[in-house]
């Protein structure tokens, strides 16, 4: 965190230098090729990141392609007591009466509690074992996420071209086209809620606090790294500054193109 702090301080200093020297005049040397190249880079980063998240999602929630309705009676998942004991003396003398309570409280489970009645999280917490074909079952989260993914994209592209359609007055068509992406997102958020599959959502914390419980709001600027790190952090700060400058300036040039007819 201290290293990141110094990168931020150096970057702020470099930005002040750019402002003081009126470096924005360099924008006049940007060609259309530079603008299109930068736009392509930004687009590629967003597209790559989107597909990367979807592939990662498919890895955690695989599609149930081997599901067979004929074998539905064989799909079950039971919580069983641990099969390997650290100390075999912890067996109950007469386990015949209730096999689900063969083991004593070495896992923290109450002696009068049945293993078969535990939830999945409780079973794993008490070091139990999940047995059965249905234990690895996950809802069709990946399939639903891909439907939302491509559905949002397709709908937004169709609505974007809606201004050239023969439906509705010109004002309505233009309004739908201008807000195509927002409308597509709202539509498929509604589809997600209506279907009810537990797709991943953005986790918003319930309170405003630092992300790590190991630190407070204030990051000490000295003491965590050798002295030369304070100088070496200027190099990554320079790269960050260049990125910020290029991003802000080229974005401004692209937005203010003549064909956009801004006033």
Phi and psi in degrees as a GROMACS rama.xvg file:
@    title "Ramachandran Plot"
@    xaxis  label "Phi"
@    yaxis  label "Psi"
@TYPE xy
-65.1757  -40.0337  UNK-2
-62.7134  -42.9423  UNK-3
-64.9196  -35.6701  UNK-4
-59.8524  -45.1404  UNK-5
-70.4224  -31.3975  UNK-6
-62.4859  -42.2772  UNK-7
-63.6443  -40.5538  UNK-8
-66.9649  -43.6914  UNK-9
-64.1729  -40.9196  UNK-10
-63.6272  -40.4645  UNK-11
-61.7834  -39.4418  UNK-12
-64.3543  -45.0941  UNK-13
-63.2444  -38.4663  UNK-14
-64.4306  -38.0702  UNK-15
-63.5645  -38.0727  UNK-16
-64.4029  -42.7022  UNK-17
-61.3067  -40.0946  UNK-18
-68.6226  -42.8742  UNK-19
-65.5253  -32.0768  UNK-20
-94.4141  5.18351  UNK-21
52.4162  51.0217  UNK-22
-69.6904  -8.56693  UNK-23
-65.2358  -15.0937  UNK-24
-65.4134  -16.8272  UNK-25
-65.8299  -13.313  UNK-26
-61.0861  -30.2877  UNK-27
-65.909  -15.7544  UNK-28
-91.0674  -4.84223  UNK-29
-75.4837  126.391  UNK-30
-93.777  171.602  UNK-31
-62.2851  -32.1698  UNK-32
-62.4974  -41.3258  UNK-33
-64.4302  -42.0837  UNK-34
-62.8381  -47.6655  UNK-35
-66.8171  -37.5858  UNK-36
-63.7427  -42.246  UNK-37
-68.6692  -41.163  UNK-38
-61.4124  -40.6926  UNK-39
-64.5124  -40.9426  UNK-40
-62.2561  -48.4355  UNK-41
-62.2115  -43.5299  UNK-42
-61.9468  -43.5791  UNK-43
-62.4787  -39.4617  UNK-44
-62.0917  -44.9279  UNK-45
-67.8049  -41.3817  UNK-46
-65.7881  -44.5472  UNK-47
-61.3999  -43.3705  UNK-48
-64.9007  -37.8454  UNK-49
-64.4955  -48.1482  UNK-50
-68.1801  -32.4583  UNK-51
-62.2952  -42.7476  UNK-52
-65.9434  -38.346  UNK-53
-67.6493  -40.3492  UNK-54
-66.323  -39.9962  UNK-55
-63.4978  -38.4546  UNK-56
-64.42  -41.2237  UNK-57
-65.6945  -28.1487  UNK-58
-71.3956  -39.477  UNK-59
-80.6986  -31.4591  UNK-60
-125.433  75.2062  UNK-61
-63.914  147.171  UNK-62
-70.797  137.915  UNK-63
-80.8969  71.4636  UNK-64
-75.165  -22.2732  UNK-65
-94.7576  9.54153  UNK-66
-67.1326  132.765  UNK-67
-130.53  122.845  UNK-68
-63.7185  -27.8863  UNK-69
-65.8038  -27.5635  UNK-70
-99.525  20.2477  UNK-71
-64.6988  -27.4504  UNK-72
-73.9177  -14.4898  UNK-73
-95.3678  -7.09768  UNK-74
-85.6344  110.447  UNK-75
-152.002  162.77  UNK-76
-144.532  119.24  UNK-77
-119.763  147.061  UNK-78
-92.5873  120.331  UNK-79
-112.68  153.247  UNK-80
-65.3203  153.13  UNK-81
-55.9074  136.428  UNK-82
-83.2893  -19.3502  UNK-83
-115.618  124.866  UNK-84
-102.337  144.22  UNK-85
-72.1553  -28.8665  UNK-86
-142.616  108.816  UNK-87
-66.1898  -14.0431  UNK-88
-69.9393  -5.87884  UNK-89
-88.6036  10.5738  UNK-90
-75.3878  145.501  UNK-91
-74.699  144.393  UNK-92
-59.5455  -42.7143  UNK-93
-125.039  86.3684  UNK-94
-83.4538  1.64301  UNK-95
-67.4335  -33.2634  UNK-96
-63.7966  -41.7207  UNK-97
-144.952  94.2264  UNK-98
-60.9896  -20.5228  UNK-99
-76.6441  -7.26168  UNK-100
-125.473  42.7862  UNK-101
-72.0177  -25.8928  UNK-102
-108.334  143.784  UNK-103
-80.5546  -167.797  UNK-104
-81.6636  30.3396  UNK-105
-72.6667  -17.3921  UNK-106
-94.3376  -5.9427  UNK-107
96.9114  -1.53962  UNK-108
-81.8122  136.739  UNK-109
-63.5075  144.398  UNK-110
-66.5509  -27.186  UNK-111
-91.1571  9.48151  UNK-112
-97.5093  134.754  UNK-113
-89.3354  133.97  UNK-114
-62.9309  -36.9466  UNK-115
-67.9353  -15.0583  UNK-116
-98.0282  0.629462  UNK-117
-77.277  150.6  UNK-118
-76.9009  171.799  UNK-119
-61.2907  -46.3752  UNK-120
-65.0971  -39.0825  UNK-121
-67.4317  -38.3082  UNK-122
-61.483  -45.3636  UNK-123
-69.1851  -33.9642  UNK-124
-65.0339  -36.9146  UNK-125
-92.4878  15.6815  UNK-126
65.1585  31.0363  UNK-127
-81.0419  179.333  UNK-128
-122.042  132.678  UNK-129
-91.3964  121.979  UNK-130
-123.354  129.61  UNK-131
137.443  156.5  UNK-132
-68.8765  -25.8113  UNK-133
-84.5393  -1.94486  UNK-134
-67.3555  -29.1323  UNK-135
-94.4814  8.24071  UNK-136
-71.6131  135.494  UNK-137
-129.613  147.714  UNK-138
-61.3173  165.617  UNK-139
-76.1533  56.4937  UNK-140
-67.8439  -42.9326  UNK-141
-63.9107  -46.3379  UNK-142
-60.1088  -45.8328  UNK-143
-65.1963  -38.1102  UNK-144
-65.2113  -38.4507  UNK-145
-68.4609  -36.2425  UNK-146
-62.4961  -45.4917  UNK-147
-64.9122  -38.9511  UNK-148
-60.6573  -58.6495  UNK-149
-75.0419  -29.4316  UNK-150
-65.7699  -42.3879  UNK-151
-62.6792  -43.8805  UNK-152
-64.1136  -48.3349  UNK-153
-63.3907  -43.2354  UNK-154
-64.3676  -42.2137  UNK-155
-63.7542  -38.4144  UNK-156
-68.4981  -38.409  UNK-157
-67.2994  -42.9982  UNK-158
-67.2065  -30.528  UNK-159
-63.2911  -34.962  UNK-160
-89.3183  5.22759  UNK-161
-66.7508  -22.0172  UNK-162
-67.9889  -17.2409  UNK-163
-98.3547  4.79332  UNK-164
-81.6438  162.516  UNK-165
-85.5279  3.03904  UNK-166
-90.9845  146.341  UNK-167
63.201  162.71  UNK-168
-66.0187  165.437  UNK-169
-60.0609  -40.1176  UNK-170
-62.5991  -42.4708  UNK-171
-67.3065  -43.4489  UNK-172
-61.6677  -41.7825  UNK-173
-67.8837  -38.0365  UNK-174
-64.9734  -43.4748  UNK-175
-64.3309  -40.3589  UNK-176
-66.0751  -39.6926  UNK-177
-67.4562  -33.4395  UNK-178
-108.112  31.4187  UNK-179
-61.0153  -45.6737  UNK-180
-67.4976  -43.7236  UNK-181
-63.5764  -42.2239  UNK-182
-63.92  -41.1396  UNK-183
-63.925  -41.7818  UNK-184
-63.7142  -45.3008  UNK-185
-63.2612  -40.707  UNK-186
-61.6035  -46.9509  UNK-187
-83.0504  -18.0672  UNK-188
-65.7294  -39.8213  UNK-189
-65.4605  -38.8998  UNK-190
-62.3629  -41.7797  UNK-191
-61.9784  -44.185  UNK-192
-66.7695  -39.7334  UNK-193
-66.7088  -42.6659  UNK-194
-69.7926  -40.8161  UNK-195
87.3488  7.59444  UNK-196
-70.8236  139.47  UNK-197
-79.6879  67.2677  UNK-198
-72.0724  153.349  UNK-199
-61.2904  137.296  UNK-200
-119.284  162.194  UNK-201
-68.7059  123.165  UNK-202
-83.2617  114.334  UNK-203
-106.142  121.333  UNK-204
-65.0982  151.775  UNK-205
-80.6214  -14.8581  UNK-206
-138.251  156.349  UNK-207
-90.0177  107.404  UNK-208
-156.697  165.525  UNK-209
-59.5718  148.457  UNK-210
-65.5203  -30.5618  UNK-211
-104.685  131.488  UNK-212
-73.4993  -7.22678  UNK-213
-87.1044  1.70788  UNK-214
-143.045  159.889  UNK-215
-97.8896  -162.137  UNK-216
-74.5286  -30.9891  UNK-217
-94.8189  128.724  UNK-218
-101.28  115.185  UNK-219
-61.3463  127.468  UNK-220
-77.07  -16.6437  UNK-221
-130.115  157.446  UNK-222
102.899  -19.4227  UNK-223
-93.0887  -20.8953  UNK-224
-134.423  161.385  UNK-225
-60.8452  160.735  UNK-226
-62.0293  -33.0132  UNK-227
-70.6793  -17.6195  UNK-228
-65.2614  -33.0413  UNK-229
-63.4675  -31.2927  UNK-230
-85.3974  -39.3889  UNK-231
-65.8129  -26.114  UNK-232
-67.3972  -10.9266  UNK-233
-67.0168  -28.9376  UNK-234
-67.4189  -55.2708  UNK-235
-62.7654  -28.7321  UNK-236
-66.3022  -34.8916  UNK-237
-64.4145  -41.7445  UNK-238
-64.3901  -41.3078  UNK-239
-62.6601  -41.9872  UNK-240
-63.4577  -42.0575  UNK-241
-61.5326  -42.9183  UNK-242
-62.9898  -45.3223  UNK-243
-61.5669  -44.3003  UNK-244
-62.9691  -48.8584  UNK-245
-63.6986  -43.0235  UNK-246
-61.6422  -49.6344  UNK-247
-67.1049  -46.6138  UNK-248
-70.5758  -46.1754  UNK-249
-67.9199  -36.7299  UNK-250
-60.5349  -42.5574  UNK-251
-62.0734  -40.1854  UNK-252
-66.4307  -42.992  UNK-253
-63.944  -43.9236  UNK-254
-64.0396  -35.529  UNK-255
-93.8765  24.4371  UNK-256
-63.6049  153.238  UNK-257
-63.6685  -34.312  UNK-258
-69.9904  -11.8834  UNK-259
-82.8571  -12.9272  UNK-260
53.3323  43.2659  UNK-261
-72.8856  151.081  UNK-262
